[in-house]
Amino acid sequence: MTQDAKCPRRTDWVPLAREVLDIEIEGIAAMRDRLNGGFVEALTLMADCTGRVVITGLGKSGLVGRKLASTLSSTGTPSFFLHPVEGAHGDMGMIRSDDVVVAISNSGETDELNAILPTLRSLGASIIAMTGKAESTLGKSADVVLDTGVAREACPLNLAPTASTTAVLAMGDALAVCLIHWKSFTEDDFLRYHPGGSLGQRLSMRVETLMHTENLPSVRETMQAGEALRVLDGGRLGTVLITDGIGRLSGILTDGDVRRLVCRDKGIEMTAPVSNIMVRRPMTAKKGHSVAQLIDLMEEKAITVLPITDDEGMLCGVVHLHDLLGKGGVKFSR
């Protein structure tokens, strides 16, 4: 038999990929429809846990379990992964009676995992099973069973864990997200668990650490438009900030505003007050706002410069989008 006969060359890769995804979607949808009070029991055990949530599983289930442990730990639920074989050779010493163990096995008959169940029981830990076979050894040994079974794998041999591991991954995410809501886990809480990454940097920075406060391109609203345009041109921020007699922000004029005035044939009378052409009630931010909030706001409003004011509307500084994205004071890449 030739190699081509053994492995006929296919060309329908996109339809085949869609078929795989349909099978996995089918598995998740069926699991979703089976959700019941057992999910709430499992969630309650995890939320009330005063120890750690310990995830265990072998092979592909173990790999998914590692991801779940990482997700839980980063979202406010202390968690770690225990390899069942290592557990049988001494690592069970990490388990405490106030821990909750989430054991993952599609068949529920993984010998290496089931071998440590009696010890987990003797140590007093609660056990949540994620399995496709509630009547399996694992299912019968657990306090709560989460049914993660699927009708079929996406693998054409129905052997390689595909749809089944996707279902477990989705169930784990459902638990993690529900725990975020249960514990009222906030953006600031997330920051505490991510102090070193680019996301942590982005969330941790506050506008007052980035904003320009010295030599601001600022003029009084009574200044002549021509003089204000010279300040705009020399300010290197593409804007001039306009204040009233006591320093309260009353308007703004950007390069884009000037361009639009020219393109619309609206002449700029250079000797008239700049207040005649300024944009009144501009978008602003306050001290204490995070970089994340400012980026979201500036992207939503399609602006690149944002004045910073206090609660009384007094001008405190200005921030440019480049400062937030790393071309200025913040560096997101290493």
Backbone torsions as a table, in degrees:
resi	resn	phi	psi	omega
1	MET	NA	133.1	-178.4
2	THR	-77.3	163.8	178.7
3	GLN	-61.7	-37.6	179.4
4	ASP	-64.9	-34.0	178.9
5	ALA	-69.2	-36.6	178.6
6	LYS	-67.9	-42.5	-175.4
7	CYS	-125.4	77.2	-179.2
8	PRO	-56.3	133.9	-176.8
9	ARG	-75.9	124.7	179.3
10	ARG	-98.7	158.3	175.5
11	THR	-127.0	-6.0	-176.3
12	ASP	-91.8	53.2	-172.7
13	TRP	-69.0	-38.9	180.0
14	VAL	-66.2	-47.0	175.3
15	PRO	-59.6	-37.8	179.2
16	LEU	-65.4	-42.2	178.5
17	ALA	-62.0	-39.7	178.1
18	ARG	-64.1	-37.0	178.3
19	GLU	-63.1	-42.3	177.4
20	VAL	-59.9	-48.1	-179.3
21	LEU	-64.2	-37.0	177.8
22	ASP	-62.5	-39.7	179.0
23	ILE	-64.2	-41.0	-179.2
24	GLU	-70.7	-39.4	175.5
25	ILE	-61.9	-41.7	178.6
26	GLU	-58.4	-43.3	-179.8
27	GLY	-64.7	-43.4	179.8
28	ILE	-67.1	-40.7	-179.1
29	ALA	-63.0	-41.8	179.4
30	ALA	-65.5	-40.5	178.0
31	MET	-64.2	-41.1	177.6
32	ARG	-58.3	-43.9	-177.3
33	ASP	-68.7	-21.4	179.4
34	ARG	-88.8	-7.0	-178.6
35	LEU	-56.1	137.0	-178.1
36	ASN	-148.5	-159.8	-178.3
37	GLY	-60.2	-23.5	178.0
38	GLY	-59.6	-34.8	177.6
39	PHE	-63.4	-43.0	-179.7
40	VAL	-65.6	-38.0	176.7
41	GLU	-61.6	-46.1	179.6
42	ALA	-63.3	-44.2	179.7
43	LEU	-61.0	-42.2	-179.8
44	THR	-64.3	-43.1	176.2
45	LEU	-56.3	-44.7	-178.0
46	MET	-69.9	-39.7	-178.8
47	ALA	-68.8	-37.4	-178.2
48	ASP	-86.7	-2.4	-176.8
49	CYS	-62.5	125.4	178.2
50	THR	-95.4	-4.9	174.9
51	GLY	-104.9	-127.8	178.0
52	ARG	-119.9	153.8	171.4
53	VAL	-91.6	115.0	-175.4
54	VAL	-101.7	124.7	179.7
55	ILE	-103.9	134.4	178.9
56	THR	-140.7	149.4	-179.7
57	GLY	174.4	163.1	-175.9
58	LEU	-118.5	148.4	176.3
59	GLY	66.2	-136.5	-178.9
60	LYS	-61.5	-36.6	177.1
61	SER	-61.2	-37.3	178.2
62	GLY	-66.2	-38.8	178.8
63	LEU	-64.0	-42.6	176.1
64	VAL	-64.4	-38.3	178.8
65	GLY	-62.0	-37.3	177.5
66	ARG	-61.9	-41.2	178.7
67	LYS	-63.7	-42.6	-179.9
68	LEU	-62.8	-43.4	178.7
69	ALA	-60.2	-40.6	179.3
70	SER	-65.9	-43.2	179.5
71	THR	-62.5	-45.0	-180.0
72	LEU	-62.2	-46.6	-177.7
73	SER	-61.4	-35.7	-176.7
74	SER	-82.5	-6.5	-178.6
75	THR	-122.2	26.8	168.6
76	GLY	97.3	5.1	177.2
77	THR	-117.2	102.8	-177.8
78	PRO	-53.9	127.4	-172.9
79	SER	-152.5	153.4	170.9
80	PHE	-150.3	162.4	-179.4
81	PHE	-98.5	134.0	176.7
82	LEU	-116.2	117.5	175.2
83	HIS	-72.5	126.6	-174.7
84	PRO	-61.4	-33.8	178.5
85	VAL	-69.3	-43.7	176.6
86	GLU	-64.5	-33.2	177.3
87	GLY	-61.9	-39.4	179.9
88	ALA	-71.2	-12.0	-178.3
89	HIS	-119.2	36.6	170.4
90	GLY	120.8	-24.7	-175.8
91	ASP	-74.3	-6.7	175.2
92	MET	-64.0	-15.1	176.8
93	GLY	-63.8	-14.6	178.4
94	MET	-81.0	-13.2	-175.4
95	ILE	-84.6	137.1	177.0
96	ARG	-120.8	162.4	-176.2
97	SER	-66.5	-21.9	-179.9
98	ASP	-93.8	11.1	176.7
99	ASP	-86.0	157.3	171.7
100	VAL	-117.4	127.6	-178.4
101	VAL	-105.2	126.7	173.4
102	VAL	-104.2	109.2	-176.8
103	ALA	-102.1	129.4	-174.0
104	ILE	-115.8	123.4	173.8
105	SER	-160.8	120.0	-178.0
106	ASN	-61.5	-44.2	-179.1
107	SER	-80.7	-24.9	-174.6
108	GLY	74.2	8.0	-177.4
109	GLU	-125.1	28.8	176.8
110	THR	-72.3	112.9	-172.5
111	ASP	-56.9	-46.5	-175.8
112	GLU	-64.0	-33.3	178.7
113	LEU	-76.0	-46.6	-177.9
114	ASN	-64.9	-24.3	-179.3
115	ALA	-65.0	-26.2	-177.7
116	ILE	-96.9	-3.0	-178.4
117	LEU	-61.7	-44.4	178.7
118	PRO	-59.6	-38.0	178.9
119	THR	-67.7	-41.8	176.5
120	LEU	-57.7	-41.8	178.3
121	ARG	-62.7	-45.3	-177.2
122	SER	-66.2	-26.3	178.4
123	LEU	-81.5	-8.3	175.7
124	GLY	88.9	7.0	-179.6
125	ALA	-75.6	145.8	172.8
126	SER	-79.8	147.8	-176.3
127	ILE	-124.1	126.4	171.6
128	ILE	-110.3	126.0	179.0
129	ALA	-100.2	131.5	167.5
130	MET	-107.7	106.2	-174.0
131	THR	-151.6	157.0	175.2
132	GLY	-90.4	-1.4	-177.3
133	LYS	-131.0	93.4	-176.6
134	ALA	-62.4	-27.6	-178.0
135	GLU	-90.9	10.2	179.6
136	SER	-75.8	174.0	177.1
137	THR	-57.2	-44.4	178.7
138	LEU	-64.3	-46.8	-178.5
139	GLY	-58.7	-42.5	-178.7
140	LYS	-71.9	-20.7	-178.7
141	SER	-89.4	-9.8	-172.7
142	ALA	-91.9	156.3	173.3
143	ASP	-76.4	-35.7	-179.4
144	VAL	-139.4	139.8	177.4
145	VAL	-114.7	128.0	171.7
146	LEU	-104.7	116.9	-175.6
147	ASP	-79.0	107.0	179.5
148	THR	-110.9	21.2	-178.2
149	GLY	-68.8	149.7	175.7
150	VAL	-125.6	155.3	-177.9
151	ALA	-69.8	-32.5	-178.7
152	ARG	-159.5	156.2	174.3
153	GLU	-86.2	157.7	175.1
154	ALA	-75.3	-21.4	176.1
155	CYS	-59.2	131.1	-177.6
156	PRO	-63.2	-21.2	177.4
157	LEU	-89.1	-5.5	-176.8
158	ASN	57.7	34.9	-177.2
159	LEU	-119.0	-52.5	-176.7
160	ALA	-67.8	129.0	178.2
161	PRO	-59.8	115.5	179.6
162	THR	-133.3	-76.9	178.3
163	ALA	-61.9	-34.2	-177.4
164	SER	-68.4	-40.1	179.0
165	THR	-73.4	-32.3	175.3
166	THR	-63.0	-39.9	178.6
167	ALA	-63.5	-43.2	178.5
168	VAL	-63.0	-42.9	178.8
169	LEU	-59.3	-44.2	-179.8
170	ALA	-66.4	-40.6	178.1
171	MET	-63.2	-41.2	177.5
172	GLY	-61.6	-41.7	177.8
173	ASP	-64.6	-38.3	178.6
174	ALA	-61.3	-43.4	177.7
175	LEU	-63.5	-45.9	-177.1
176	ALA	-62.7	-43.4	-178.8
177	VAL	-68.4	-39.8	176.6
178	CYS	-62.6	-37.3	177.7
179	LEU	-66.8	-35.2	176.0
180	ILE	-58.4	-45.8	178.9
181	HIS	-68.5	-42.8	-178.2
182	TRP	-57.9	-43.0	-175.1
183	LYS	-91.8	4.1	-177.3
184	SER	50.3	45.8	-179.1
185	PHE	-69.4	126.9	-173.1
186	THR	-109.1	174.2	176.4
187	GLU	-60.4	-39.8	178.6
188	ASP	-66.6	-36.5	175.3
189	ASP	-62.3	-43.4	179.4
190	PHE	-58.4	-40.2	179.8
191	LEU	-58.9	-40.6	-177.3
192	ARG	-61.3	-28.8	-179.9
193	TYR	-92.2	-3.1	-179.6
194	HIS	-133.1	56.1	-174.2
195	PRO	-73.9	-17.9	-171.5
196	GLY	-107.2	-16.5	-174.6
197	GLY	-84.6	171.4	-180.0
198	SER	-63.2	-36.0	177.7
199	LEU	-65.0	-40.7	177.2
200	GLY	-61.8	-43.0	177.1
201	GLN	-59.0	-45.8	-177.0
202	ARG	-60.3	-42.7	-177.5
203	LEU	-76.5	-28.0	-173.0
204	SER	-80.7	-31.8	-176.0
205	MET	-67.9	140.7	175.4
206	ARG	-112.1	153.4	-171.9
207	VAL	-58.6	-33.1	-177.7
208	GLU	-66.3	-19.6	177.7
209	THR	-82.4	-11.9	-175.5
210	LEU	-117.0	-23.8	-170.2
211	MET	-70.6	150.8	174.3
212	HIS	-80.2	130.8	-178.7
213	THR	-124.3	-16.6	-177.9
214	GLU	-108.0	146.1	178.4
215	ASN	51.8	44.6	-179.7
216	LEU	-65.6	143.2	174.9
217	PRO	-74.5	77.7	-171.7
218	SER	-127.7	139.8	177.4
219	VAL	-138.4	162.3	175.1
220	ARG	-77.6	152.1	-177.6
221	GLU	-68.2	-13.9	177.7
222	THR	-87.1	-8.0	-178.7
223	MET	-66.5	148.0	178.1
224	GLN	-63.7	145.2	-177.7
225	ALA	-57.7	-39.2	-179.8
226	GLY	-60.9	-42.2	178.2
227	GLU	-66.3	-40.0	179.1
228	ALA	-62.9	-38.2	179.1
229	LEU	-67.0	-33.0	176.9
230	ARG	-67.5	-36.4	175.9
231	VAL	-66.4	-41.6	177.4
232	LEU	-59.3	-45.0	-177.6
233	ASP	-65.1	-32.9	-177.3
234	GLY	-95.1	-2.6	-173.2
235	GLY	-83.5	-17.2	177.0
236	ARG	65.3	12.4	175.9
237	LEU	-115.6	-3.5	179.0
238	GLY	74.4	21.0	-179.0
239	THR	-155.2	157.4	167.3
240	VAL	-127.2	132.2	-177.5
241	LEU	-96.7	136.3	-172.0
242	ILE	-119.1	127.3	-175.1
243	THR	-121.3	162.8	175.5
244	ASP	-86.6	-166.6	-174.2
245	GLY	-67.1	-16.6	-178.6
246	ILE	-112.7	10.1	176.9
247	GLY	92.1	11.1	177.6
248	ARG	-84.7	135.0	-178.3
249	LEU	-65.8	125.8	179.3
250	SER	-119.2	-15.2	179.5
251	GLY	-173.7	179.9	-179.1
252	ILE	-149.1	152.6	175.7
253	LEU	-140.4	121.6	-177.4
254	THR	-113.0	168.4	174.3
255	ASP	-53.1	-42.5	-178.9
256	GLY	-64.2	-37.6	178.4
257	ASP	-63.3	-43.6	179.2
258	VAL	-63.2	-43.0	179.5
259	ARG	-60.3	-42.9	-179.1
260	ARG	-65.5	-37.6	177.9
261	LEU	-62.1	-43.3	-179.4
262	VAL	-66.8	-45.0	-177.5
263	CYS	-65.6	-26.1	179.8
264	ARG	-92.6	10.0	178.4
265	ASP	59.1	31.2	175.0
266	LYS	-97.3	104.3	-174.8
267	GLY	-62.5	148.7	176.9
268	ILE	-103.6	113.2	177.9
269	GLU	-81.4	106.7	-169.6
270	MET	-62.1	-27.8	-176.9
271	THR	-93.9	-4.7	178.3
272	ALA	-79.6	159.1	178.2
273	PRO	-61.2	142.6	179.7
274	VAL	-62.8	-21.7	178.5
275	SER	-60.8	-19.5	179.4
276	ASN	-69.3	-26.2	-174.9
277	ILE	-120.0	-4.0	-177.4
278	MET	-71.3	158.6	173.4
279	VAL	-88.2	117.7	-177.4
280	ARG	-84.5	155.8	178.7
281	ARG	51.0	56.9	-179.1
282	PRO	-70.0	161.4	174.4
283	MET	-64.8	137.7	179.8
284	THR	-137.1	169.6	172.5
285	ALA	-132.7	166.1	-179.1
286	LYS	-113.2	158.2	171.0
287	LYS	-57.8	144.5	-178.9
288	GLY	97.4	-19.5	175.0
289	HIS	-66.6	145.1	-178.3
290	SER	-87.0	163.1	175.6
291	VAL	-57.7	-41.9	-179.9
292	ALA	-59.0	-44.4	-179.5
293	GLN	-63.8	-41.4	-178.6
294	LEU	-67.6	-41.8	179.1
295	ILE	-62.6	-44.4	178.8
296	ASP	-59.3	-44.5	-178.5
297	LEU	-65.2	-45.4	-176.0
298	MET	-69.9	-34.2	176.0
299	GLU	-70.0	-39.5	-179.6
300	GLU	-64.4	-40.5	-176.4
301	LYS	-93.4	-1.1	178.4
302	ALA	56.6	48.8	177.1
303	ILE	-123.5	156.7	-177.6
304	THR	-115.1	-13.5	-179.3
305	VAL	-129.2	136.9	-176.3
306	LEU	-135.5	118.8	175.1
307	PRO	-70.6	147.7	177.5
308	ILE	-112.5	126.3	-179.4
309	THR	-125.9	166.7	173.4
310	ASP	-93.4	-173.9	-176.2
311	ASP	-65.6	-18.9	179.3
312	GLU	-94.5	2.0	179.9
313	GLY	85.3	6.6	179.2
314	MET	-73.6	137.4	-179.7
315	LEU	-68.5	124.6	179.6
316	CYS	-109.3	-29.2	-176.9
317	GLY	175.4	-168.9	179.1
318	VAL	-150.1	145.9	178.9
319	VAL	-126.9	141.3	177.8
320	HIS	-105.6	146.7	-179.7
321	LEU	-55.5	-34.1	178.6
322	HIS	-60.1	-34.5	177.8
323	ASP	-63.4	-35.6	-177.2
324	LEU	-79.1	-32.1	-174.5
325	LEU	-90.2	-0.4	174.5
326	GLY	107.0	-5.7	178.0
327	LYS	-85.2	-7.4	177.4
328	GLY	-114.8	-110.4	-174.3
329	GLY	-86.8	-19.8	-175.3
330	VAL	-104.7	131.9	177.7
331	LYS	-115.5	119.0	-178.2
332	PHE	-95.7	-23.1	-178.5
333	SER	-99.7	160.2	179.3
334	ARG	-107.7	NA	NA
